[in-house]
Amino acid sequence: MRHLKKGKKFHRLRGRRISFIRNLANDLIRAGKIETTETRAKAIRPVVEKLVTIGKTGDLASRRLLLSRVQNKTVVQKLIADLGTKYKERNGGYLRITKLAKTRKRDGSRLAVIEFV
């Protein structure tokens, strides 16, 4: 039984799953909007929202914390400079998931668009 177990495994080992979610989050922050499956969108939403919340302060400690979690300097710069200032007055809810009416051809999984509000 999966009591008190949160999150999806995505048929990956722990390290590969962490880097998979990190790469999806990096792509979303870089592009501002990505099209992926519903499950992946729901999995990266809390990760990216926490990163934006950390980026809102913009001090050295938050920059180092973001760099340890994202491991990409350009993404950290965008989080602090662009997204941190854009959502300074907003208390969460930075992302929107829109379910699409189409499915992926090879396995039939439902697609969704995740984007910044």
Biopython code that builds the backbone (N, CA, C, O; Angstrom):
import numpy as np
from Bio.PDB.StructureBuilder import StructureBuilder

atoms = [
    (1, "MET", "N", (0.841, -1.197, 0.000)),
    (1, "MET", "CA", (0.000, 0.000, 0.000)),
    (1, "MET", "C", (0.875, 1.245, 0.000)),
    (1, "MET", "O", (1.971, 1.247, 0.560)),
    (2, "ARG", "N", (0.385, 2.289, -0.627)),
    (2, "ARG", "CA", (1.170, 3.510, -0.766)),
    (2, "ARG", "C", (0.703, 4.593, 0.195)),
    (2, "ARG", "O", (0.545, 5.747, -0.204)),
    (3, "HIS", "N", (0.482, 4.237, 1.452)),
    (3, "HIS", "CA", (0.079, 5.246, 2.415)),
    (3, "HIS", "C", (1.223, 6.238, 2.640)),
    (3, "HIS", "O", (2.383, 5.847, 2.770)),
    (4, "LEU", "N", (0.880, 7.509, 2.681)),
    (4, "LEU", "CA", (1.823, 8.608, 2.932)),
    (4, "LEU", "C", (2.948, 8.681, 1.903)),
    (4, "LEU", "O", (4.017, 9.215, 2.199)),
    (5, "LYS", "N", (2.726, 8.160, 0.717)),
    (5, "LYS", "CA", (3.696, 8.269, -0.367)),
    (5, "LYS", "C", (3.128, 9.237, -1.382)),
    (5, "LYS", "O", (2.072, 8.986, -1.961)),
    (6, "LYS", "N", (3.823, 10.345, -1.603)),
    (6, "LYS", "CA", (3.303, 11.317, -2.557)),
    (6, "LYS", "C", (4.206, 11.392, -3.772)),
    (6, "LYS", "O", (5.399, 11.099, -3.696)),
    (7, "GLY", "N", (3.638, 11.778, -4.869)),
    (7, "GLY", "CA", (4.396, 11.917, -6.093)),
    (7, "GLY", "C", (4.374, 10.664, -6.940)),
    (7, "GLY", "O", (4.137, 9.564, -6.441)),
    (8, "LYS", "N", (4.621, 10.838, -8.213)),
    (8, "LYS", "CA", (4.656, 9.738, -9.161)),
    (8, "LYS", "C", (6.085, 9.255, -9.342)),
    (8, "LYS", "O", (7.034, 10.013, -9.144)),
    (9, "LYS", "N", (6.235, 7.999, -9.718)),
    (9, "LYS", "CA", (7.558, 7.430, -9.923)),
    (9, "LYS", "C", (8.030, 7.538, -11.370)),
    (9, "LYS", "O", (9.235, 7.566, -11.621)),
    (10, "PHE", "N", (7.112, 7.599, -12.316)),
    (10, "PHE", "CA", (7.423, 7.705, -13.740)),
    (10, "PHE", "C", (8.315, 6.562, -14.230)),
    (10, "PHE", "O", (9.064, 6.743, -15.189)),
    (11, "HIS", "N", (8.249, 5.395, -13.595)),
    (11, "HIS", "CA", (9.032, 4.213, -13.971)),
    (11, "HIS", "C", (10.525, 4.515, -14.022)),
    (11, "HIS", "O", (11.230, 4.048, -14.916)),
    (12, "ARG", "N", (11.002, 5.300, -13.055)),
    (12, "ARG", "CA", (12.409, 5.667, -13.011)),
    (12, "ARG", "C", (12.957, 5.461, -11.612)),
    (12, "ARG", "O", (12.211, 5.483, -10.632)),
    (13, "LEU", "N", (14.252, 5.263, -11.524)),
    (13, "LEU", "CA", (14.910, 5.203, -10.232)),
    (13, "LEU", "C", (14.973, 6.609, -9.638)),
    (13, "LEU", "O", (14.718, 7.594, -10.331)),
    (14, "ARG", "N", (15.312, 6.696, -8.359)),
    (14, "ARG", "CA", (15.216, 7.956, -7.634)),
    (14, "ARG", "C", (16.054, 9.068, -8.273)),
    (14, "ARG", "O", (15.538, 10.161, -8.504)),
    (15, "GLY", "N", (17.328, 8.814, -8.562)),
    (15, "GLY", "CA", (18.181, 9.850, -9.118)),
    (15, "GLY", "C", (17.738, 10.297, -10.501)),
    (15, "GLY", "O", (17.762, 11.486, -10.819)),
    (16, "ARG", "N", (17.338, 9.341, -11.313)),
    (16, "ARG", "CA", (16.874, 9.684, -12.656)),
    (16, "ARG", "C", (15.548, 10.422, -12.612)),
    (16, "ARG", "O", (15.288, 11.288, -13.448)),
    (17, "ARG", "N", (14.705, 10.083, -11.638)),
    (17, "ARG", "CA", (13.425, 10.775, -11.491)),
    (17, "ARG", "C", (13.641, 12.223, -11.053)),
    (17, "ARG", "O", (12.963, 13.127, -11.542)),
    (18, "ILE", "N", (14.571, 12.442, -10.144)),
    (18, "ILE", "CA", (14.860, 13.805, -9.685)),
    (18, "ILE", "C", (15.399, 14.654, -10.834)),
    (18, "ILE", "O", (14.987, 15.802, -11.002)),
    (19, "SER", "N", (16.322, 14.093, -11.631)),
    (19, "SER", "CA", (16.862, 14.871, -12.751)),
    (19, "SER", "C", (15.808, 15.069, -13.841)),
    (19, "SER", "O", (15.817, 16.090, -14.529)),
    (20, "PHE", "N", (14.904, 14.106, -14.005)),
    (20, "PHE", "CA", (13.820, 14.236, -14.974)),
    (20, "PHE", "C", (12.907, 15.405, -14.606)),
    (20, "PHE", "O", (12.566, 16.223, -15.461)),
    (21, "ILE", "N", (12.516, 15.483, -13.346)),
    (21, "ILE", "CA", (11.645, 16.567, -12.888)),
    (21, "ILE", "C", (12.390, 17.902, -12.930)),
    (21, "ILE", "O", (11.800, 18.931, -13.256)),
    (22, "ARG", "N", (13.676, 17.887, -12.602)),
    (22, "ARG", "CA", (14.483, 19.108, -12.665)),
    (22, "ARG", "C", (14.591, 19.621, -14.093)),
    (22, "ARG", "O", (14.500, 20.827, -14.326)),
    (23, "ASN", "N", (14.783, 18.718, -15.051)),
    (23, "ASN", "CA", (14.883, 19.133, -16.450)),
    (23, "ASN", "C", (13.559, 19.674, -16.974)),
    (23, "ASN", "O", (13.542, 20.647, -17.727)),
    (24, "LEU", "N", (12.445, 19.048, -16.581)),
    (24, "LEU", "CA", (11.139, 19.572, -16.977)),
    (24, "LEU", "C", (10.922, 20.970, -16.398)),
    (24, "LEU", "O", (10.417, 21.859, -17.084)),
    (25, "ALA", "N", (11.306, 21.159, -15.133)),
    (25, "ALA", "CA", (11.152, 22.469, -14.497)),
    (25, "ALA", "C", (12.032, 23.510, -15.185)),
    (25, "ALA", "O", (11.601, 24.645, -15.391)),
    (26, "ASN", "N", (13.258, 23.133, -15.541)),
    (26, "ASN", "CA", (14.143, 24.055, -16.252)),
    (26, "ASN", "C", (13.557, 24.453, -17.603)),
    (26, "ASN", "O", (13.602, 25.624, -17.981)),
    (27, "ASP", "N", (13.015, 23.490, -18.323)),
    (27, "ASP", "CA", (12.408, 23.790, -19.616)),
    (27, "ASP", "C", (11.219, 24.730, -19.475)),
    (27, "ASP", "O", (11.042, 25.644, -20.281)),
    (28, "LEU", "N", (10.407, 24.503, -18.447)),
    (28, "LEU", "CA", (9.245, 25.367, -18.227)),
    (28, "LEU", "C", (9.663, 26.785, -17.877)),
    (28, "LEU", "O", (9.081, 27.745, -18.382)),
    (29, "ILE", "N", (10.659, 26.927, -17.023)),
    (29, "ILE", "CA", (11.111, 28.270, -16.628)),
    (29, "ILE", "C", (11.744, 28.984, -17.817)),
    (29, "ILE", "O", (11.516, 30.177, -18.018)),
    (30, "ARG", "N", (12.537, 28.262, -18.604)),
    (30, "ARG", "CA", (13.192, 28.860, -19.764)),
    (30, "ARG", "C", (12.185, 29.302, -20.821)),
    (30, "ARG", "O", (12.284, 30.411, -21.346)),
    (31, "ALA", "N", (11.214, 28.441, -21.138)),
    (31, "ALA", "CA", (10.298, 28.729, -22.235)),
    (31, "ALA", "C", (9.056, 29.489, -21.782)),
    (31, "ALA", "O", (8.466, 30.226, -22.573)),
    (32, "GLY", "N", (8.651, 29.325, -20.531)),
    (32, "GLY", "CA", (7.453, 29.978, -20.051)),
    (32, "GLY", "C", (6.200, 29.154, -20.249)),
    (32, "GLY", "O", (5.179, 29.412, -19.612)),
    (33, "LYS", "N", (6.266, 28.154, -21.134)),
    (33, "LYS", "CA", (5.093, 27.341, -21.437)),
    (33, "LYS", "C", (5.562, 26.081, -22.149)),
    (33, "LYS", "O", (6.338, 26.162, -23.101)),
    (34, "ILE", "N", (5.098, 24.909, -21.697)),
    (34, "ILE", "CA", (5.440, 23.669, -22.374)),
    (34, "ILE", "C", (4.199, 22.795, -22.495)),
    (34, "ILE", "O", (3.256, 22.911, -21.712)),
    (35, "GLU", "N", (4.222, 21.926, -23.487)),
    (35, "GLU", "CA", (3.148, 20.953, -23.675)),
    (35, "GLU", "C", (3.679, 19.585, -23.275)),
    (35, "GLU", "O", (4.674, 19.115, -23.826)),
    (36, "THR", "N", (3.019, 18.950, -22.321)),
    (36, "THR", "CA", (3.458, 17.668, -21.794)),
    (36, "THR", "C", (2.232, 16.874, -21.365)),
    (36, "THR", "O", (1.104, 17.305, -21.605)),
    (37, "THR", "N", (2.433, 15.739, -20.745)),
    (37, "THR", "CA", (1.289, 14.960, -20.281)),
    (37, "THR", "C", (0.723, 15.577, -19.009)),
    (37, "THR", "O", (1.402, 16.344, -18.325)),
    (38, "GLU", "N", (-0.520, 15.239, -18.699)),
    (38, "GLU", "CA", (-1.162, 15.792, -17.508)),
    (38, "GLU", "C", (-0.417, 15.396, -16.242)),
    (38, "GLU", "O", (-0.248, 16.215, -15.338)),
    (39, "THR", "N", (0.022, 14.165, -16.172)),
    (39, "THR", "CA", (0.698, 13.684, -14.973)),
    (39, "THR", "C", (2.012, 14.412, -14.748)),
    (39, "THR", "O", (2.337, 14.774, -13.617)),
    (40, "ARG", "N", (2.759, 14.626, -15.799)),
    (40, "ARG", "CA", (4.021, 15.356, -15.671)),
    (40, "ARG", "C", (3.768, 16.806, -15.276)),
    (40, "ARG", "O", (4.502, 17.361, -14.457)),
    (41, "ALA", "N", (2.748, 17.417, -15.843)),
    (41, "ALA", "CA", (2.427, 18.805, -15.504)),
    (41, "ALA", "C", (2.045, 18.928, -14.038)),
    (41, "ALA", "O", (2.457, 19.868, -13.359)),
    (42, "LYS", "N", (1.250, 17.969, -13.548)),
    (42, "LYS", "CA", (0.850, 18.006, -12.143)),
    (42, "LYS", "C", (2.024, 17.732, -11.216)),
    (42, "LYS", "O", (2.032, 18.194, -10.075)),
    (43, "ALA", "N", (3.016, 16.987, -11.691)),
    (43, "ALA", "CA", (4.177, 16.675, -10.861)),
    (43, "ALA", "C", (5.135, 17.849, -10.755)),
    (43, "ALA", "O", (5.739, 18.049, -9.701)),
    (44, "ILE", "N", (5.294, 18.640, -11.827)),
    (44, "ILE", "CA", (6.278, 19.727, -11.768)),
    (44, "ILE", "C", (5.681, 21.030, -11.240)),
    (44, "ILE", "O", (6.426, 21.954, -10.914)),
    (45, "ARG", "N", (4.373, 21.122, -11.149)),
    (45, "ARG", "CA", (3.750, 22.356, -10.682)),
    (45, "ARG", "C", (4.212, 22.766, -9.281)),
    (45, "ARG", "O", (4.631, 23.912, -9.118)),
    (46, "PRO", "N", (4.162, 21.897, -8.252)),
    (46, "PRO", "CA", (4.621, 22.349, -6.928)),
    (46, "PRO", "C", (6.111, 22.650, -6.885)),
    (46, "PRO", "O", (6.544, 23.511, -6.120)),
    (47, "VAL", "N", (6.899, 21.953, -7.695)),
    (47, "VAL", "CA", (8.344, 22.198, -7.714)),
    (47, "VAL", "C", (8.636, 23.603, -8.224)),
    (47, "VAL", "O", (9.401, 24.347, -7.611)),
    (48, "VAL", "N", (8.024, 23.961, -9.350)),
    (48, "VAL", "CA", (8.287, 25.272, -9.953)),
    (48, "VAL", "C", (7.704, 26.388, -9.094)),
    (48, "VAL", "O", (8.312, 27.453, -8.981)),
    (49, "GLU", "N", (6.550, 26.171, -8.492)),
    (49, "GLU", "CA", (5.960, 27.221, -7.650)),
    (49, "GLU", "C", (6.830, 27.500, -6.431)),
    (49, "GLU", "O", (6.952, 28.652, -6.015)),
    (50, "LYS", "N", (7.431, 26.474, -5.854)),
    (50, "LYS", "CA", (8.342, 26.695, -4.733)),
    (50, "LYS", "C", (9.591, 27.439, -5.174)),
    (50, "LYS", "O", (10.112, 28.273, -4.433)),
    (51, "LEU", "N", (10.081, 27.142, -6.385)),
    (51, "LEU", "CA", (11.253, 27.848, -6.901)),
    (51, "LEU", "C", (10.952, 29.332, -7.116)),
    (51, "LEU", "O", (11.785, 30.184, -6.808)),
    (52, "VAL", "N", (9.774, 29.643, -7.640)),
    (52, "VAL", "CA", (9.403, 31.047, -7.854)),
    (52, "VAL", "C", (9.259, 31.761, -6.519)),
    (52, "VAL", "O", (9.645, 32.923, -6.397)),
    (53, "THR", "N", (8.713, 31.088, -5.522)),
    (53, "THR", "CA", (8.564, 31.693, -4.200)),
    (53, "THR", "C", (9.925, 31.998, -3.593)),
    (53, "THR", "O", (10.102, 33.044, -2.969)),
    (54, "ILE", "N", (10.878, 31.109, -3.765)),
    (54, "ILE", "CA", (12.233, 31.365, -3.267)),
    (54, "ILE", "C", (12.861, 32.517, -4.047)),
    (54, "ILE", "O", (13.563, 33.348, -3.471)),
    (55, "GLY", "N", (12.612, 32.569, -5.349)),
    (55, "GLY", "CA", (13.198, 33.612, -6.185)),
    (55, "GLY", "C", (12.648, 35.003, -5.929)),
    (55, "GLY", "O", (13.253, 35.991, -6.345)),
    (56, "LYS", "N", (11.505, 35.098, -5.248)),
    (56, "LYS", "CA", (10.911, 36.408, -4.989)),
    (56, "LYS", "C", (11.743, 37.251, -4.027)),
    (56, "LYS", "O", (11.716, 38.479, -4.113)),
    (57, "THR", "N", (12.477, 36.627, -3.119)),
    (57, "THR", "CA", (13.279, 37.407, -2.181)),
    (57, "THR", "C", (14.491, 38.015, -2.870)),
    (57, "THR", "O", (14.790, 39.192, -2.669)),
    (58, "GLY", "N", (15.190, 37.228, -3.678)),
    (58, "GLY", "CA", (16.265, 37.760, -4.504)),
    (58, "GLY", "C", (17.574, 38.031, -3.797)),
    (58, "GLY", "O", (18.447, 38.672, -4.382)),
    (59, "ASP", "N", (17.757, 37.574, -2.558)),
    (59, "ASP", "CA", (19.029, 37.816, -1.880)),
    (59, "ASP", "C", (20.020, 36.704, -2.206)),
    (59, "ASP", "O", (19.712, 35.786, -2.967)),
    (60, "LEU", "N", (21.198, 36.795, -1.630)),
    (60, "LEU", "CA", (22.264, 35.849, -1.950)),
    (60, "LEU", "C", (21.930, 34.433, -1.492)),
    (60, "LEU", "O", (22.236, 33.464, -2.187)),
    (61, "ALA", "N", (21.311, 34.313, -0.338)),
    (61, "ALA", "CA", (20.966, 32.985, 0.182)),
    (61, "ALA", "C", (19.951, 32.286, -0.721)),
    (61, "ALA", "O", (20.064, 31.086, -0.973)),
    (62, "SER", "N", (18.964, 33.032, -1.206)),
    (62, "SER", "CA", (17.982, 32.417, -2.093)),
    (62, "SER", "C", (18.604, 32.079, -3.443)),
    (62, "SER", "O", (18.236, 31.077, -4.056)),
    (63, "ARG", "N", (19.537, 32.894, -3.912)),
    (63, "ARG", "CA", (20.230, 32.600, -5.166)),
    (63, "ARG", "C", (21.012, 31.296, -5.047)),
    (63, "ARG", "O", (20.993, 30.473, -5.963)),
    (64, "ARG", "N", (21.699, 31.105, -3.923)),
    (64, "ARG", "CA", (22.469, 29.877, -3.725)),
    (64, "ARG", "C", (21.562, 28.664, -3.562)),
    (64, "ARG", "O", (21.880, 27.578, -4.047)),
    (65, "LEU", "N", (20.439, 28.844, -2.885)),
    (65, "LEU", "CA", (19.486, 27.756, -2.723)),
    (65, "LEU", "C", (18.894, 27.345, -4.065)),
    (65, "LEU", "O", (18.753, 26.155, -4.346)),
    (66, "LEU", "N", (18.549, 28.325, -4.891)),
    (66, "LEU", "CA", (18.033, 28.026, -6.228)),
    (66, "LEU", "C", (19.087, 27.338, -7.090)),
    (66, "LEU", "O", (18.772, 26.419, -7.846)),
    (67, "LEU", "N", (20.320, 27.774, -6.978)),
    (67, "LEU", "CA", (21.388, 27.169, -7.769)),
    (67, "LEU", "C", (21.620, 25.716, -7.363)),
    (67, "LEU", "O", (21.957, 24.881, -8.203)),
    (68, "SER", "N", (21.440, 25.412, -6.077)),
    (68, "SER", "CA", (21.602, 24.027, -5.643)),
    (68, "SER", "C", (20.453, 23.154, -6.123)),
    (68, "SER", "O", (20.640, 21.956, -6.336)),
    (69, "ARG", "N", (19.279, 23.727, -6.294)),
    (69, "ARG", "CA", (18.121, 22.941, -6.721)),
    (69, "ARG", "C", (17.979, 22.855, -8.236)),
    (69, "ARG", "O", (17.573, 21.817, -8.760)),
    (70, "VAL", "N", (18.309, 23.931, -8.945)),
    (70, "VAL", "CA", (18.096, 23.969, -10.387)),
    (70, "VAL", "C", (19.358, 23.599, -11.150)),
    (70, "VAL", "O", (19.276, 22.937, -12.185)),
    (71, "GLN", "N", (20.523, 24.010, -10.663)),
    (71, "GLN", "CA", (21.828, 23.724, -11.247)),
    (71, "GLN", "C", (21.988, 24.296, -12.648)),
    (71, "GLN", "O", (22.568, 23.662, -13.530)),
    (72, "ASN", "N", (21.459, 25.518, -12.842)),
    (72, "ASN", "CA", (21.602, 26.201, -14.118)),
    (72, "ASN", "C", (21.565, 27.703, -13.838)),
    (72, "ASN", "O", (20.559, 28.220, -13.353)),
    (73, "LYS", "N", (22.656, 28.400, -14.142)),
    (73, "LYS", "CA", (22.757, 29.812, -13.782)),
    (73, "LYS", "C", (21.778, 30.701, -14.539)),
    (73, "LYS", "O", (21.251, 31.659, -13.974)),
    (74, "THR", "N", (21.531, 30.395, -15.806)),
    (74, "THR", "CA", (20.605, 31.229, -16.571)),
    (74, "THR", "C", (19.178, 31.094, -16.057)),
    (74, "THR", "O", (18.427, 32.070, -16.043)),
    (75, "VAL", "N", (18.801, 29.887, -15.634)),
    (75, "VAL", "CA", (17.462, 29.678, -15.083)),
    (75, "VAL", "C", (17.327, 30.408, -13.746)),
    (75, "VAL", "O", (16.285, 31.000, -13.465)),
    (76, "VAL", "N", (18.373, 30.369, -12.924)),
    (76, "VAL", "CA", (18.345, 31.084, -11.641)),
    (76, "VAL", "C", (18.230, 32.582, -11.876)),
    (76, "VAL", "O", (17.487, 33.266, -11.173)),
    (77, "GLN", "N", (18.956, 33.094, -12.853)),
    (77, "GLN", "CA", (18.880, 34.517, -13.172)),
    (77, "GLN", "C", (17.472, 34.904, -13.621)),
    (77, "GLN", "O", (16.956, 35.952, -13.233)),
    (78, "LYS", "N", (16.859, 34.058, -14.435)),
    (78, "LYS", "CA", (15.501, 34.350, -14.899)),
    (78, "LYS", "C", (14.502, 34.274, -13.749)),
    (78, "LYS", "O", (13.571, 35.077, -13.686)),
    (79, "LEU", "N", (14.686, 33.318, -12.837)),
    (79, "LEU", "CA", (13.793, 33.201, -11.680)),
    (79, "LEU", "C", (13.846, 34.450, -10.820)),
    (79, "LEU", "O", (12.807, 34.949, -10.385)),
    (80, "ILE", "N", (15.039, 34.958, -10.571)),
    (80, "ILE", "CA", (15.172, 36.104, -9.671)),
    (80, "ILE", "C", (14.831, 37.409, -10.376)),
    (80, "ILE", "O", (14.080, 38.223, -9.838)),
    (81, "ALA", "N", (15.371, 37.621, -11.573)),
    (81, "ALA", "CA", (15.192, 38.903, -12.245)),
    (81, "ALA", "C", (13.796, 39.066, -12.846)),
    (81, "ALA", "O", (13.145, 40.088, -12.631)),
    (82, "ASP", "N", (13.339, 38.078, -13.587)),
    (82, "ASP", "CA", (12.072, 38.221, -14.305)),
    (82, "ASP", "C", (10.875, 37.764, -13.481)),
    (82, "ASP", "O", (9.971, 38.550, -13.198)),
    (83, "LEU", "N", (10.873, 36.490, -13.099)),
    (83, "LEU", "CA", (9.696, 35.930, -12.442)),
    (83, "LEU", "C", (9.539, 36.434, -11.013)),
    (83, "LEU", "O", (8.418, 36.625, -10.543)),
    (84, "GLY", "N", (10.658, 36.650, -10.317)),
    (84, "GLY", "CA", (10.577, 37.152, -8.946)),
    (84, "GLY", "C", (9.968, 38.537, -8.863)),
    (84, "GLY", "O", (9.172, 38.819, -7.967)),
    (85, "THR", "N", (10.337, 39.396, -9.788)),
    (85, "THR", "CA", (9.760, 40.739, -9.785)),
    (85, "THR", "C", (8.339, 40.760, -10.330)),
    (85, "THR", "O", (7.523, 41.583, -9.913)),
    (86, "LYS", "N", (8.040, 39.855, -11.265)),
    (86, "LYS", "CA", (6.697, 39.808, -11.850)),
    (86, "LYS", "C", (5.656, 39.363, -10.831)),
    (86, "LYS", "O", (4.544, 39.890, -10.804)),
    (87, "TYR", "N", (6.013, 38.399, -10.000)),
    (87, "TYR", "CA", (5.060, 37.838, -9.036)),
    (87, "TYR", "C", (5.338, 38.292, -7.602)),
    (87, "TYR", "O", (5.026, 37.571, -6.654)),
    (88, "LYS", "N", (5.916, 39.471, -7.440)),
    (88, "LYS", "CA", (6.264, 39.974, -6.109)),
    (88, "LYS", "C", (5.038, 40.127, -5.212)),
    (88, "LYS", "O", (5.107, 39.828, -4.020)),
    (89, "GLU", "N", (3.941, 40.580, -5.757)),
    (89, "GLU", "CA", (2.733, 40.828, -4.971)),
    (89, "GLU", "C", (1.795, 39.626, -4.921)),
    (89, "GLU", "O", (0.815, 39.649, -4.176)),
    (90, "ARG", "N", (2.066, 38.593, -5.683)),
    (90, "ARG", "CA", (1.169, 37.438, -5.757)),
    (90, "ARG", "C", (1.572, 36.384, -4.725)),
    (90, "ARG", "O", (2.756, 36.094, -4.555)),
    (91, "ASN", "N", (0.582, 35.817, -4.040)),
    (91, "ASN", "CA", (0.849, 34.839, -2.988)),
    (91, "ASN", "C", (0.601, 33.416, -3.477)),
    (91, "ASN", "O", (-0.259, 32.721, -2.935)),
    (92, "GLY", "N", (1.323, 32.983, -4.469)),
    (92, "GLY", "CA", (1.182, 31.624, -4.970)),
    (92, "GLY", "C", (0.269, 31.565, -6.179)),
    (92, "GLY", "O", (-0.299, 32.576, -6.591)),
    (93, "GLY", "N", (0.131, 30.389, -6.737)),
    (93, "GLY", "CA", (-0.705, 30.207, -7.920)),
    (93, "GLY", "C", (-0.095, 30.825, -9.153)),
    (93, "GLY", "O", (-0.766, 31.557, -9.881)),
    (94, "TYR", "N", (1.181, 30.539, -9.400)),
    (94, "TYR", "CA", (1.886, 31.157, -10.517)),
    (94, "TYR", "C", (1.680, 30.403, -11.824)),
    (94, "TYR", "O", (1.949, 30.945, -12.896)),
    (95, "LEU", "N", (1.210, 29.164, -11.753)),
    (95, "LEU", "CA", (1.115, 28.319, -12.940)),
    (95, "LEU", "C", (-0.326, 27.952, -13.249)),
    (95, "LEU", "O", (-1.178, 27.918, -12.360)),
    (96, "ARG", "N", (-0.586, 27.680, -14.519)),
    (96, "ARG", "CA", (-1.898, 27.261, -14.989)),
    (96, "ARG", "C", (-1.709, 25.998, -15.822)),
    (96, "ARG", "O", (-0.858, 25.948, -16.709)),
    (97, "ILE", "N", (-2.515, 24.978, -15.525)),
    (97, "ILE", "CA", (-2.509, 23.752, -16.311)),
    (97, "ILE", "C", (-3.799, 23.712, -17.110)),
    (97, "ILE", "O", (-4.890, 23.719, -16.540)),
    (98, "THR", "N", (-3.674, 23.670, -18.427)),
    (98, "THR", "CA", (-4.829, 23.593, -19.317)),
    (98, "THR", "C", (-4.810, 22.234, -20.004)),
    (98, "THR", "O", (-3.866, 21.907, -20.723)),
    (99, "LYS", "N", (-5.854, 21.446, -19.781)),
    (99, "LYS", "CA", (-5.922, 20.128, -20.392)),
    (99, "LYS", "C", (-6.329, 20.264, -21.851)),
    (99, "LYS", "O", (-7.266, 20.993, -22.178)),
    (100, "LEU", "N", (-5.627, 19.564, -22.717)),
    (100, "LEU", "CA", (-5.911, 19.601, -24.141)),
    (100, "LEU", "C", (-6.851, 18.463, -24.516)),
    (100, "LEU", "O", (-6.953, 17.472, -23.792)),
    (101, "ALA", "N", (-7.532, 18.603, -25.638)),
    (101, "ALA", "CA", (-8.489, 17.600, -26.084)),
    (101, "ALA", "C", (-7.831, 16.536, -26.948)),
    (101, "ALA", "O", (-8.530, 15.746, -27.584)),
    (102, "LYS", "N", (-6.515, 16.496, -26.986)),
    (102, "LYS", "CA", (-5.836, 15.506, -27.803)),
    (102, "LYS", "C", (-4.982, 14.592, -26.932)),
    (102, "LYS", "O", (-4.641, 14.917, -25.795)),
    (103, "THR", "N", (-4.655, 13.453, -27.497)),
    (103, "THR", "CA", (-3.823, 12.492, -26.802)),
    (103, "THR", "C", (-2.560, 12.248, -27.604)),
    (103, "THR", "O", (-2.488, 12.543, -28.797)),
    (104, "ARG", "N", (-1.560, 11.700, -26.915)),
    (104, "ARG", "CA", (-0.321, 11.368, -27.592)),
    (104, "ARG", "C", (-0.541, 10.119, -28.433)),
    (104, "ARG", "O", (-1.201, 9.179, -27.992)),
    (105, "LYS", "N", (0.005, 10.106, -29.629)),
    (105, "LYS", "CA", (-0.305, 9.049, -30.588)),
    (105, "LYS", "C", (0.224, 7.684, -30.150)),
    (105, "LYS", "O", (-0.468, 6.677, -30.301)),
    (106, "ARG", "N", (1.432, 7.643, -29.616)),
    (106, "ARG", "CA", (2.053, 6.342, -29.374)),
    (106, "ARG", "C", (1.478, 5.591, -28.184)),
    (106, "ARG", "O", (1.418, 4.362, -28.220)),
    (107, "ASP", "N", (1.049, 6.290, -27.117)),
    (107, "ASP", "CA", (0.539, 5.575, -25.956)),
    (107, "ASP", "C", (-0.820, 6.072, -25.475)),
    (107, "ASP", "O", (-1.373, 5.517, -24.526)),
    (108, "GLY", "N", (-1.360, 7.092, -26.101)),
    (108, "GLY", "CA", (-2.699, 7.555, -25.756)),
    (108, "GLY", "C", (-2.799, 8.359, -24.480)),
    (108, "GLY", "O", (-3.900, 8.536, -23.959)),
    (109, "SER", "N", (-1.669, 8.862, -23.949)),
    (109, "SER", "CA", (-1.766, 9.664, -22.731)),
    (109, "SER", "C", (-2.282, 11.057, -23.047)),
    (109, "SER", "O", (-1.999, 11.630, -24.099)),
    (110, "ARG", "N", (-3.047, 11.578, -22.100)),
    (110, "ARG", "CA", (-3.676, 12.880, -22.299)),
    (110, "ARG", "C", (-2.638, 13.979, -22.156)),
    (110, "ARG", "O", (-1.757, 13.909, -21.300)),
    (111, "LEU", "N", (-2.750, 14.986, -22.997)),
    (111, "LEU", "CA", (-1.785, 16.078, -23.006)),
    (111, "LEU", "C", (-2.352, 17.308, -22.318)),
    (111, "LEU", "O", (-3.565, 17.501, -22.240)),
    (112, "ALA", "N", (-1.439, 18.131, -21.824)),
    (112, "ALA", "CA", (-1.819, 19.367, -21.159)),
    (112, "ALA", "C", (-0.748, 20.410, -21.431)),
    (112, "ALA", "O", (0.389, 20.078, -21.766)),
    (113, "VAL", "N", (-1.124, 21.669, -21.284)),
    (113, "VAL", "CA", (-0.184, 22.778, -21.404)),
    (113, "VAL", "C", (-0.030, 23.387, -20.030)),
    (113, "VAL", "O", (-1.022, 23.728, -19.385)),
    (114, "ILE", "N", (1.202, 23.527, -19.572)),
    (114, "ILE", "CA", (1.466, 24.189, -18.305)),
    (114, "ILE", "C", (2.200, 25.479, -18.628)),
    (114, "ILE", "O", (3.177, 25.479, -19.377)),
    (115, "GLU", "N", (1.717, 26.593, -18.051)),
    (115, "GLU", "CA", (2.281, 27.901, -18.369)),
    (115, "GLU", "C", (2.162, 28.820, -17.172)),
    (115, "GLU", "O", (1.389, 28.565, -16.249)),
    (116, "PHE", "N", (2.938, 29.892, -17.199)),
    (116, "PHE", "CA", (2.861, 30.891, -16.158)),
    (116, "PHE", "C", (1.653, 31.781, -16.380)),
    (116, "PHE", "O", (1.297, 32.088, -17.518)),
    (117, "VAL", "N", (1.028, 32.192, -15.290)),
    (117, "VAL", "CA", (-0.183, 33.028, -15.371)),
    (117, "VAL", "C", (0.198, 34.430, -15.773)),
    (117, "VAL", "O", (-0.670, 35.293, -15.898)),
]
sb = StructureBuilder()
sb.init_structure("model")
sb.init_model(0)
sb.init_chain("A")
sb.init_seg("    ")
for serial, (resi, resn, name, xyz) in enumerate(atoms, 1):
    if name == "N":
        sb.init_residue(resn, " ", resi, " ")
    sb.init_atom(name, np.array(xyz, "f"), 0.0, 1.0, " ", f" {name:<3s}", serial, name[0])
structure = sb.get_structure()
